Amino acid sequence: MNNNQDQRNFSDFTVLNSETITGDNTIAKKFMANVFLWMFIALGVSAFCAYQFASNLTLFNMLYVQTEQGMHMTGFGWIVTLAPFAFLLIMNFGFARLSQAAITALFLAFALALGISLSSVLLIYTASSVVGCFAASSAMFGVMAFMGYTTSQDLTSMGRILSMGLIGIVVASIINMFLHNGPLDFIISIIGVVVFTGLTAYDVQKLKRIGAGLEYEGVGKQETAKLAIMGAMRLYLDFINLFLMILRLFGNRRN
């Protein structure tokens, strides 16, 4: 690749349209297989960390401390909560300069930190509802991923609308952190399920087209591996957010 290519970010790579992609694009299929492999690895890391910190009182006390005013987050808890945002920003803005090893380490650190921060979910909701909502999320994600991979319809316009919906969810969620409005939280969760199921199909289609463009652009193995990890990051976030929205809607809280 030339120097101009080396300076590109994840979103700068060519996204081929459906007419350009052939049914026997081996590179695209291998790329997507790596994307899903890294996504599953990240989910496994997050699930393991969440379970460990939820089931081990010593570890959980590193995140929260009980005071007369109630449960409060410790300094380490705040670091773990904010760390995923920092890792995400570094990966996105430093994509062109970071090595494959650095991108991989940041991605795994992201999954680890997010898993630890999600340990409280296992204590708020019953185990059966967590498992049920996880299964429902997996089924919905799988269906939408299959649709995004196989459909010949261009989902670009839908992706733009869903991206705006995502911004709306973030803004509304921040506002509701202060309002603590139950009906608003219910509405946000419903919209969130719609947005993240749609984004799953959109992101899978976009990643498939990026994979098809790798041979067209002559992208090297190191860059391809970095792209696969960034793609896994997108699908990982789609799944986690879908799971959390479904859990907020249907999860049974512990007494």
C-alpha positions in Angstrom: 0.0 0.0 0.0 1.1 3.5 -0.6 1.6 6.2 2.1 -1.9 7.7 1.5 -3.5 4.3 2.2 -1.5 3.9 5.4 -3.0 7.0 6.8 -6.6 6.0 6.4 -9.0 5.3 9.2 -11.4 2.4 9.4 -14.2 4.3 7.7 -12.0 5.3 4.8 -11.7 1.8 3.2 -13.6 1.1 0.0 -17.2 -0.3 0.5 -18.1 -2.1 -2.7 -21.7 -2.1 -3.8 -23.7 -5.3 -4.1 -23.4 -5.5 -7.9 -19.6 -5.6 -7.6 -19.5 -8.4 -5.0 -19.4 -11.8 -6.5 -20.9 -14.8 -4.8 -17.5 -16.6 -4.5 -15.4 -13.8 -2.9 -13.1 -16.0 -0.7 -11.3 -13.0 0.9 -14.6 -11.4 1.9 -15.8 -14.7 3.5 -12.5 -15.2 5.3 -12.6 -11.6 6.5 -16.2 -11.9 7.9 -15.2 -15.2 9.6 -12.4 -13.4 11.4 -14.7 -10.5 12.3 -17.2 -12.9 14.0 -14.3 -14.9 15.6 -13.0 -11.8 17.3 -16.5 -10.8 18.3 -17.1 -14.1 20.0 -13.7 -14.0 21.8 -14.6 -10.5 23.1 -18.0 -11.7 24.3 -16.3 -14.6 26.1 -13.8 -12.3 27.8 -16.6 -10.0 28.9 -18.9 -12.8 30.1 -16.0 -14.3 32.1 -15.0 -11.0 33.8 -18.6 -10.1 34.5 -19.2 -13.4 36.2 -16.0 -13.3 38.2 -16.6 -9.8 39.6 -20.3 -10.6 40.3 -19.7 -13.9 42.1 -16.5 -12.9 44.1 -17.3 -10.5 46.9 -13.6 -9.4 47.2 -13.5 -8.4 43.5 -16.9 -6.8 43.6 -15.8 -4.6 46.6 -13.1 -3.3 44.3 -15.9 -1.7 42.3 -18.4 -0.7 44.9 -18.4 0.3 48.6 -21.3 0.2 51.0 -21.8 3.5 53.0 -24.5 4.9 55.2 -25.9 6.7 52.1 -26.0 3.4 50.1 -23.8 1.7 47.5 -21.2 3.9 45.8 -18.6 3.3 43.1 -15.0 3.3 44.1 -12.2 5.0 42.2 -11.3 1.8 40.5 -14.9 1.3 39.6 -15.0 4.7 37.8 -11.8 3.9 36.0 -13.2 0.5 34.8 -16.4 2.3 33.7 -14.7 5.0 31.7 -11.9 2.9 30.3 -13.9 1.3 27.5 -14.7 4.8 26.1 -11.0 5.7 26.2 -10.0 2.4 24.5 -12.7 2.9 21.8 -11.5 6.5 21.0 -7.8 5.4 20.8 -8.7 2.5 18.5 -10.7 4.7 16.2 -8.5 7.8 16.0 -5.2 5.8 16.2 -6.2 3.1 13.7 -3.7 4.2 11.0 -0.7 4.5 13.4 -1.4 1.5 15.7 0.1 -1.9 15.0 -2.0 -5.1 14.7 -0.8 -6.2 18.2 -1.7 -2.8 19.7 -5.2 -2.9 18.2 -5.7 -6.5 19.4 -4.5 -5.6 22.9 -6.8 -2.6 23.1 -9.8 -4.6 21.9 -9.3 -7.3 24.5 -8.7 -4.7 27.2 -11.9 -3.0 26.0 -13.9 -6.3 26.3 -12.3 -7.0 29.7 -13.1 -3.5 31.2 -16.6 -3.6 29.8 -17.2 -7.0 31.2 -16.1 -5.9 34.6 -18.4 -2.9 34.5 -21.3 -5.1 33.5 -20.9 -7.3 36.5 -23.5 -5.3 38.3 -26.1 -6.4 35.8 -25.8 -10.0 37.1 -26.6 -8.7 40.6 -29.5 -6.5 39.6 -31.4 -9.1 37.4 -32.1 -12.7 38.2 -30.0 -15.3 36.5 -32.9 -16.8 34.6 -33.9 -13.5 33.1 -30.3 -12.7 32.1 -30.0 -16.1 30.4 -33.4 -15.6 28.7 -32.6 -12.1 27.5 -29.2 -13.2 26.3 -30.7 -16.0 24.3 -33.3 -13.7 22.8 -30.6 -11.2 21.9 -28.5 -13.9 20.3 -31.4 -15.1 18.2 -32.3 -11.5 17.0 -28.7 -10.7 16.3 -28.2 -13.9 14.3 -31.3 -13.3 12.2 -30.4 -9.7 11.5 -26.7 -10.6 10.8 -27.9 -13.2 8.3 -30.2 -10.7 6.6 -27.5 -8.1 6.4 -25.1 -10.6 4.9 -27.4 -12.1 2.3 -29.7 -9.2 1.3 -29.0 -7.5 -2.1 -30.8 -4.3 -0.9 -28.6 -1.4 -0.1 -29.0 -0.6 3.6 -26.9 2.6 3.5 -29.9 5.0 3.8 -31.3 2.9 6.7 -27.9 3.1 8.3 -27.9 6.9 8.3 -31.4 7.0 9.9 -30.4 4.4 12.6 -27.2 6.4 13.3 -29.3 9.5 14.0 -31.6 7.3 16.2 -28.5 6.2 18.1 -27.5 9.8 18.8 -31.1 10.4 20.0 -30.8 7.4 22.4 -27.6 8.6 23.9 -28.9 12.1 24.4 -32.2 10.9 25.9 -30.4 8.4 28.2 -28.1 11.1 29.5 -31.1 13.4 30.2 -33.0 10.5 31.9 -30.0 9.9 34.2 -31.1 13.0 36.0 -34.9 12.7 35.5 -35.2 9.0 36.5 -38.4 8.9 34.4 -39.7 5.3 34.1 -41.9 5.8 31.0 -39.1 7.6 29.2 -36.7 4.7 30.0 -39.2 2.3 28.6 -39.5 4.3 25.4 -35.7 4.5 25.1 -35.4 0.8 25.5 -38.0 0.0 22.8 -36.3 2.4 20.4 -33.0 1.0 21.3 -34.0 -2.6 20.4 -35.2 -1.3 17.0 -32.0 0.7 16.4 -29.5 -2.0 17.4 -31.3 -4.8 15.5 -31.2 -2.5 12.4 -27.6 -1.5 12.9 -26.6 -5.2 13.1 -27.9 -5.8 9.6 -26.4 -2.5 8.3 -23.0 -3.1 9.9 -22.7 -6.7 8.7 -23.5 -5.6 5.1 -21.0 -2.8 5.3 -18.3 -5.1 6.7 -19.0 -7.7 4.0 -18.5 -4.9 1.4 -15.3 -3.8 3.0 -14.1 -7.4 3.0 -15.0 -7.6 -0.8 -12.9 -4.4 -1.3 -9.8 -5.8 0.3 -8.6 -7.7 -2.8 -9.7 -4.8 -5.0 -7.4 -2.4 -3.1 -4.6 -4.9 -2.4 -4.8 -4.4 1.4 -2.0 -6.3 3.3 -2.5 -9.0 5.9 -1.7 -6.7 8.9 -4.2 -4.1 7.8 -6.8 -6.7 7.0 -6.4 -8.1 10.6 -6.8 -4.6 12.1 -9.9 -4.1 10.0 -11.4 -7.4 11.2 -10.9 -6.4 14.8 -12.5 -3.0 14.3 -15.4 -4.7 12.6 -15.7 -7.1 15.5 -15.8 -4.1 17.8 -18.8 -2.7 15.9 -20.8 -6.0 16.0 -19.8 -6.5 19.7 -21.3 -3.1 20.6 -24.4 -3.9 18.5 -24.9 -7.1 20.4 -24.2 -5.8 23.9 -26.4 -2.8 23.5 -29.2 -5.0 22.1 -28.9 -7.3 25.0 -29.0 -4.5 27.6 -32.1 -2.9 25.9 -33.9 -6.2 26.0 -32.9 -6.8 29.6 -34.2 -3.4 30.6 -37.5 -4.3 28.9 -38.0 -7.9 30.0 -35.5 -8.6 32.8 -36.7 -9.5 36.2 -35.0 -7.6 39.0 -33.9 -9.4 42.2 -35.8 -8.6 45.4 
